[in-house]
Amino acid sequence: MTQRFLHNLLLRWRSTGFTAVFAPRKPRHPLTRLLFGLAGIALAAVLLVFGVVIGAAMLAAGLAIRLLAGRRRTAGTSGDGTVLDGDYRVVDKPLLR
């Protein structure tokens, strides 16, 4: 492929108008720029508050479930406080081939 062919291909791609979708332009009027900027800041603030509220609700729900469920016995201890005894063996790591 020659450089001229690639240049023509690039010019054809730019003239289709399809690239305008991927390259948004800023508005020219200063007031519309200001309004879009303020709208962006407001949207970011709303999303931030929404995320913090959902996070706090999840933490509160987790704490409430933990407090209401009460303490349960672990599997390692029996009712009289003795320790459950067990045997173990060491397993070697498998060789990767």
Summary of the structure (lengths in Angstrom):
residues: 97
radius of gyration: 31.9
end to end distance: 44.7
largest distance: 87.7
contacts: 130
relative contact order: 0.04
helix: 59%
strand: 2%
